């Protein structure tokens, strides 16, 4: 099994050893889906925002770059574990079924993020 190289960037989140281990544990199985001659790098961008009416949201963006293609996955969840699971599953489906399913999921989540920012910026 190939273990992908995982690089992590964060905003408003302290990257503790526990969070780093969680990210690596959740994303390492993606290497099983890559062929023996295919290597992949995963870029993780994690941001946390406090919500206006309480609570916290994690914005997680993954980009898997292989020798033949690039796959994206985005999730917005109240728990980091759920965001990691959602993005990992999107990447797994994209690698198994091709990019059509992944493109739709990415486009759908992208529109959700754009709508969220429109709401935030429209109130100022």
LOZA-64896 format. One line per field, with one value per atom (N, C-alpha, C, CB): residue in three letters; x, y, z. Coordinates in steps of 0.001 Angstrom, whole numbers, always signed. Each point is the difference from the previous one (the first is absolute). Glycine has a CB too. Example, Ala and Ser with C-alpha at 12.3 -4.5 7.8 and 13.67 -1.06 7.14 Angstrom:
! LOZA-64896
type <- [ALA/ALA/ALA/ALA/SER/SER/SER/SER]
x <- [+13190/-890/+900/-1892/+1542/+820/-770/+1184]
y <- [-5690/+1190/+1200/-1173/+2223/+1190/+1090/-628]
z <- [+7800/+0/+0/+1246/-1966/+60/+730/-2145]
***
This chain:
! LOZA-64896
type <- [UNK/UNK/UNK/UNK/UNK/UNK/UNK/UNK/UNK/UNK/UNK/UNK/UNK/UNK/UNK/UNK/UNK/UNK/UNK/UNK/UNK/UNK/UNK/UNK/UNK/UNK/UNK/UNK/UNK/UNK/UNK/UNK/UNK/UNK/UNK/UNK/UNK/UNK/UNK/UNK/UNK/UNK/UNK/UNK/UNK/UNK/UNK/UNK/UNK/UNK/UNK/UNK/UNK/UNK/UNK/UNK/UNK/UNK/UNK/UNK/UNK/UNK/UNK/UNK/UNK/UNK/UNK/UNK/UNK/UNK/UNK/UNK/UNK/UNK/UNK/UNK/UNK/UNK/UNK/UNK/UNK/UNK/UNK/UNK/UNK/UNK/UNK/UNK/UNK/UNK/UNK/UNK/UNK/UNK/UNK/UNK/UNK/UNK/UNK/UNK/UNK/UNK/UNK/UNK/UNK/UNK/UNK/UNK/UNK/UNK/UNK/UNK/UNK/UNK/UNK/UNK/UNK/UNK/UNK/UNK/UNK/UNK/UNK/UNK/UNK/UNK/UNK/UNK/UNK/UNK/UNK/UNK/UNK/UNK/UNK/UNK/UNK/UNK/UNK/UNK/UNK/UNK/UNK/UNK/UNK/UNK/UNK/UNK/UNK/UNK/UNK/UNK/UNK/UNK/UNK/UNK/UNK/UNK/UNK/UNK/UNK/UNK/UNK/UNK/UNK/UNK/UNK/UNK/UNK/UNK/UNK/UNK/UNK/UNK/UNK/UNK/UNK/UNK/UNK/UNK/UNK/UNK/UNK/UNK/UNK/UNK/UNK/UNK/UNK/UNK/UNK/UNK/UNK/UNK/UNK/UNK/UNK/UNK/UNK/UNK/UNK/UNK/UNK/UNK/UNK/UNK/UNK/UNK/UNK/UNK/UNK/UNK/UNK/UNK/UNK/UNK/UNK/UNK/UNK/UNK/UNK/UNK/UNK/UNK/UNK/UNK/UNK/UNK/UNK/UNK/UNK/UNK/UNK/UNK/UNK/UNK/UNK/UNK/UNK/UNK/UNK/UNK/UNK/UNK/UNK/UNK/UNK/UNK/UNK/UNK/UNK/UNK/UNK/UNK/UNK/UNK/UNK/UNK/UNK/UNK/UNK/UNK/UNK/UNK/UNK/UNK/UNK/UNK/UNK/UNK/UNK/UNK/UNK/UNK/UNK/UNK/UNK/UNK/UNK/UNK/UNK/UNK/UNK/UNK/UNK/UNK/UNK/UNK/UNK/UNK/UNK/UNK/UNK/UNK/UNK/UNK/UNK/UNK/UNK/UNK/UNK/UNK/UNK/UNK/UNK/UNK/UNK/UNK/UNK/UNK/UNK/UNK/UNK/UNK/UNK/UNK/UNK/UNK/UNK/UNK/UNK/UNK/UNK/UNK/UNK/UNK/UNK/UNK/UNK/UNK/UNK/UNK/UNK/UNK/UNK/UNK/UNK/UNK/UNK/UNK/UNK/UNK/UNK/UNK/UNK/UNK/UNK/UNK/UNK/UNK/UNK/UNK/UNK/UNK/UNK/UNK/UNK/UNK/UNK/UNK/UNK/UNK/UNK/UNK/UNK/UNK/UNK/UNK/UNK/UNK/UNK/UNK/UNK/UNK/UNK/UNK/UNK/UNK/UNK/UNK/UNK/UNK/UNK/UNK/UNK/UNK/UNK/UNK/UNK/UNK/UNK/UNK/UNK/UNK/UNK/UNK/UNK/UNK/UNK/UNK/UNK/UNK/UNK/UNK/UNK/UNK/UNK/UNK/UNK/UNK/UNK/UNK/UNK/UNK/UNK/UNK/UNK/UNK/UNK/UNK/UNK/UNK/UNK/UNK/UNK/UNK/UNK/UNK/UNK/UNK/UNK/UNK/UNK/UNK/UNK/UNK/UNK/UNK/UNK/UNK/UNK/UNK/UNK/UNK/UNK/UNK/UNK/UNK/UNK/UNK/UNK/UNK/UNK/UNK/UNK/UNK/UNK/UNK/UNK/UNK/UNK/UNK/UNK/UNK/UNK/UNK/UNK/UNK/UNK/UNK/UNK/UNK/UNK/UNK/UNK/UNK/UNK/UNK/UNK/UNK/UNK/UNK/UNK/UNK/UNK/UNK/UNK/UNK/UNK/UNK/UNK/UNK/UNK/UNK/UNK/UNK]
x <- [+841/-841/+886/-1843/+1550/+710/-578/+494/+363/-442/+204/+581/-1678/+143/+668/-2027/+2727/+603/-1118/+2285/-2438/-1083/+602/-1478/+1093/+424/-1234/+1954/-1799/-1134/+250/-493/-505/+16/-1257/+1341/-1210/-1147/-154/+289/-1528/-322/-977/+370/-59/-832/-140/-1230/+2165/-6/+1428/-2001/+2161/+1317/+175/-2/+1067/+255/+760/+43/-785/+591/+415/-1401/+2166/+397/-1194/+2137/-3146/-1206/-764/-141/+17/-688/+797/-1019/+2331/+846/-146/+1623/-1612/-143/-1371/+1566/-2612/-1342/-63/-967/+1537/+0/+750/-107/+1270/+794/-723/+2102/-2711/-715/-1194/+722/-1436/-1186/+350/-1207/+2341/+313/+972/-411/+1155/+966/-650/+1385/-2595/-604/-245/-1050/+1092/-159/+1123/-1149/+2310/+1124/-297/+1488/-2420/-379/-645/-310/-319/-717/+896/-2011/+3225/+935/+723/+288/-15/+715/+1462/-1560/+2257/+1375/+932/-414/+172/+889/-487/+605/-1721/-575/+269/-1797/+2351/+240/-897/+2379/-2737/-898/+440/-1823/+1535/+238/-1342/+2363/-2605/-1249/+307/-1043/+409/+100/-1273/+1489/-1333/-1125/+7/+67/-1205/-164/-1164/+904/-613/-985/-180/+611/-1865/-301/-1176/+857/-799/-1094/-560/+1039/-2362/-670/-1064/+439/-514/-1081/-1233/+1624/-2763/-1243/-639/-327/-431/-635/-908/+108/-828/-952/+536/-1847/+3139/+629/+445/-1398/+2315/+503/+1210/-2295/+2842/+1195/-204/+1466/-939/-25/+1429/-2279/+2564/+1283/-186/+749/+87/+27/+1234/-1218/+997/+1096/+30/-169/+1334/+197/+1162/-901/+671/+1049/+258/-652/+1911/+375/+963/-319/-102/+832/+581/-1391/+2707/+685/+735/+249/-620/+682/+733/-1733/+2439/+730/-945/+1859/-3098/-916/-1139/+576/-906/-1174/+93/-1395/+487/-138/-1450/+1899/-2107/-1337/-145/-123/-1078/-283/-1182/+907/-911/-1141/-84/+209/-1435/-239/-1104/+730/-581/-1051/-55/+303/-1513/-234/-801/+42/+547/-655/+290/+173/-974/+203/+1079/-2390/+2740/+1063/+1056/-1638/+2883/+1111/-49/+1385/-1735/-57/-1005/+638/-1794/-1020/+467/-1782/+2456/+506/+1048/-451/+1334/+1016/-631/+1610/-2590/-665/-716/-280/-393/-738/+945/-1762/+2841/+929/+727/+294/+52/+653/-926/+1325/-2603/-959/-211/-1125/+1135/-119/+1188/-1272/+2484/+1188/-37/+1309/-1765/-94/-960/+504/-1662/-967/+586/-1898/+2616/+590/+1038/-405/+1201/+1026/-617/+1621/-2729/-640/-865/+32/-799/-993/+392/-1674/+2747/+363/-345/-358/+673/-97/-1395/+2343/-3301/-1324/-680/-207/+220/-617/+742/-750/+2065/+817/-255/+1742/-1864/-245/-1314/+1299/-2331/-1296/+84/-1142/+1781/+117/+812/-167/+1232/+831/-785/+2066/-2789/-772/-1107/+503/-1157/-1070/+541/-1215/+2316/+593/+550/+563/-28/+527/-1116/+1787/-2945/-1132/-467/-693/+744/-376/+930/-894/+2182/+980/-218/+1668/-1900/-234/-1247/+1101/-2173/-1222/+254/-1371/+2174/+326/+705/+182/+795/+722/-875/+2108/-3009/-913/-841/-60/-396/-790/+839/-1393/+2639/+861/+323/+965/-630/+415/-1189/+1972/-3133/-1182/-525/-556/+915/-489/+862/-964/+2038/+892/-239/+1685]
y <- [-1180/+1180/+1242/-1243/+2156/+1263/+956/-344/+985/+995/+1379/-1517/+2238/+1305/+1023/-509/+1445/+1099/+983/-285/+615/+872/+1294/-1993/+3119/+1303/+722/+131/+511/+583/+1482/-2213/+3034/+1434/+319/+565/+285/+317/+1507/-2185/+2592/+1380/-43/+831/-118/+54/-1352/+1875/-2772/-1317/-332/-753/+339/-456/-1439/+1565/-1818/-1347/-791/+836/-1428/-801/-1353/+1183/-1912/-1341/-910/+315/-127/-816/+280/-19/+1285/+350/-484/+2010/-1853/-478/-1512/+1881/-2608/-1463/-390/-222/+963/-274/+198/+707/+373/+281/-1099/+2485/-2865/-1037/-1336/+1208/-1553/-1272/-66/-133/+1240/+2/-6/+1216/-610/+160/-1030/+2382/-3063/-996/-1123/+522/-1001/-1078/+347/-745/+2022/+369/-598/+2131/-2355/-601/-1396/+1344/-2063/-1336/+40/-689/+1802/+112/+407/+583/-160/+392/-1230/+2277/-2303/-1137/+35/-26/-1069/-128/+1032/-2423/+2765/+955/+1448/-1803/+1991/+1336/+508/-524/+1697/+605/+1202/-805/+1108/+1114/+872/-1373/+2646/+956/+596/+516/-379/+570/+1316/-2298/+3356/+1310/+216/+935/-662/+209/+1467/-2426/+3084/+1376/-28/+1062/-724/-70/+1379/-2400/+2801/+1280/-181/+1263/-561/-47/+1400/-1969/+2053/+1284/-157/+681/+303/+45/+560/+311/-909/+421/+1140/-2316/+3105/+1168/-386/+1149/-2237/-405/-1142/+735/-817/-1026/-1190/+733/-1483/-1177/+323/-926/-110/+111/-818/+349/+131/-751/-197/+934/-2135/-318/-35/-1321/+2068/+19/-783/+2257/-3348/-883/-156/-1221/+1444/-161/-955/+2326/-3351/-964/+58/-1500/+1391/-107/-1166/+2502/-3522/-1166/+147/-1476/+1548/+126/-1302/+2515/-3161/-1217/+305/-1496/+497/+210/+214/-1400/+913/+105/+985/-2292/+2685/+856/+731/-1565/+2509/+728/-92/+1585/-1902/-140/+969/-2435/+3011/+939/-491/+1898/-1555/-283/+1107/-2516/+2934/+1079/-433/+1765/-1411/-293/+1119/-2491/+2736/+951/-753/+2062/-2244/-765/+629/-2100/+1734/+517/-782/+737/-1920/-806/-337/-972/+1053/-278/-1426/+1673/-2628/-1405/-199/-699/+1354/-135/+622/+26/+1102/+652/-877/+2265/-2866/-890/-1226/+791/-1381/-1179/+342/-923/+2059/+400/+229/+1044/-308/+270/-1269/+2338/-3187/-1275/-840/+43/-103/-790/+579/-655/+1982/+630/-397/+1944/-1917/-387/-1479/+1788/-2634/-1438/-247/-544/+1206/-169/+497/+250/+856/+551/-948/+2313/-2919/-932/-1295/+988/-1429/-1246/+157/-697/+1770/+151/+974/-543/+1245/+1005/+1384/-1652/+2635/+1372/+604/+250/-879/+614/+200/-1069/+59/+108/+1033/-2403/+2416/+928/+1433/-1772/+2004/+1345/+539/-535/-295/+434/+340/-1423/+558/+242/+1259/-2463/+2662/+1190/+1253/-1348/+1307/+1155/+322/-584/-447/+176/+639/-1992/+1486/+555/+1400/-2318/+2546/+1329/+1035/-1049/+715/+926/+261/-817/-199/+154/+996/-2357/+2281/+915/+1417/-1886/+2037/+1324/+634/-728/-41/+525/+424/-1468/+693/+322/+1348/-2454/+2696/+1264/+1170/-1272/+1035/+1060/+452/-923/-34/+345/+792/-2065/+1639/+691/+1416/-2203/+2357/+1301/+935/-1110/+556/+818/+739/-1594/+1129/+627/+1140/-2151/+2478/+1076/+1278/-1682]
z <- [+0/+0/+0/+1218/-2112/-59/+1044/-2464/+3221/+980/-619/+1982/-2223/-641/+916/-1353/+748/+750/+331/-1145/+2422/+447/+536/+550/-1146/+517/+535/-1644/+2803/+715/+239/+1102/-1452/+321/+794/-2093/+3098/+839/+175/+1187/-904/+353/+1172/-2399/+3452/+1207/+695/-1045/+793/+620/+420/-1390/+2632/+429/-454/+2002/-2723/-511/+1061/-2404/+3304/+1066/-551/+1729/-964/-407/-184/+1196/-350/-88/-1302/+2515/-2884/-1258/-1200/+1102/-1064/-1096/-168/+421/+701/-48/-558/+1968/-1585/-503/-1517/+2216/-2695/-1445/-753/+463/+35/-662/+37/+623/+522/+130/-954/+2401/-2559/-865/-1490/+1799/-2160/-1424/-565/+340/+499/-477/-819/+2001/-1652/-805/-1465/+2077/-2432/-1409/-841/+682/-81/-706/-523/+1424/-790/-463/-1385/+2381/-2698/-1265/-1163/+1302/-1001/-1050/-520/+1041/-2329/-570/+449/-1999/+1779/+478/-625/+337/-1590/-672/+147/-1629/+2316/+165/+1419/-1713/+1812/+1304/+149/+26/+1211/+225/+1155/-910/+798/+1074/+381/-808/+2107/+486/+698/+260/-734/+642/+800/-1851/+3140/+899/+427/+816/-979/+488/+981/-2169/+3415/+1080/+607/+477/-348/+621/+962/-2039/+3160/+972/+159/+1214/-1197/+206/+1071/-2391/+3237/+983/-702/+1959/-1687/-622/+783/-890/+214/+610/+1164/-2207/+2085/+1025/+856/-1496/+1625/+830/-825/+1912/-1365/-693/-856/+0/-572/-823/-1259/+2027/-3138/-1261/-479/-605/+142/-615/-1508/+2034/-2734/-1455/-426/-143/-573/-374/-1515/+2206/-2779/-1432/-218/-476/-343/-338/-1495/+1932/-2281/-1411/-122/-419/-316/-265/-1393/+1530/-1607/-1281/-281/+279/-1371/-420/-1293/+1113/-1618/-1253/-1176/+894/-786/-1127/+160/-430/+1670/+194/+1340/-1409/+1560/+1261/+445/-592/+1857/+564/+1168/-712/+842/+1078/+814/-1369/+2648/+862/+1041/-364/+670/+957/+943/-1665/+2955/+980/+1031/-338/+821/+1086/+1052/-1551/+2712/+1060/+1355/-1374/+2351/+1354/+753/+26/-535/+623/-1049/+1682/-1271/-917/-524/+1219/-361/-419/-1130/+2319/-2213/-1044/-1308/+1756/-1677/-1216/-670/+997/-205/-560/-654/+1741/-1079/-553/-1304/+2319/-2342/-1207/-1174/+1443/-1218/-1103/-439/+851/+92/-360/-874/+2151/-1785/-777/-1397/+2132/-2247/-1320/-875/+1008/-435/-767/-368/+1164/-247/-307/-1152/+2391/-2363/-1096/-1307/+1613/-1555/-1220/-578/+857/-8/-486/-510/+1619/-1013/-417/-1240/+2361/-2441/-1059/-1090/+1677/-1511/-986/+514/-1848/+1038/+488/-95/-657/-9/-160/+1355/-2266/+3101/+1323/+838/-121/+48/+778/-435/+293/-1588/-510/+543/-2079/+2104/+501/+1484/-1723/+2517/+1437/+268/+432/-1167/+182/-362/-490/-619/-447/+1011/-2413/+2943/+965/+1288/-983/+1514/+1217/-251/+774/-1950/-338/+36/-1429/+879/+18/+1432/-2276/+3117/+1404/+685/+44/-303/+600/-524/+222/-1511/-578/+614/-2151/+2297/+619/+1435/-1480/+2192/+1397/+72/+559/-1419/+14/-462/-417/-496/-409/+1180/-2328/+3131/+1190/+998/-328/+524/+950/-469/+682/-1956/-509/-239/-1048/+821/-264/+1218/-1768/+2963/+1227/+474/+606/-1303/+461/-746/+597]
***
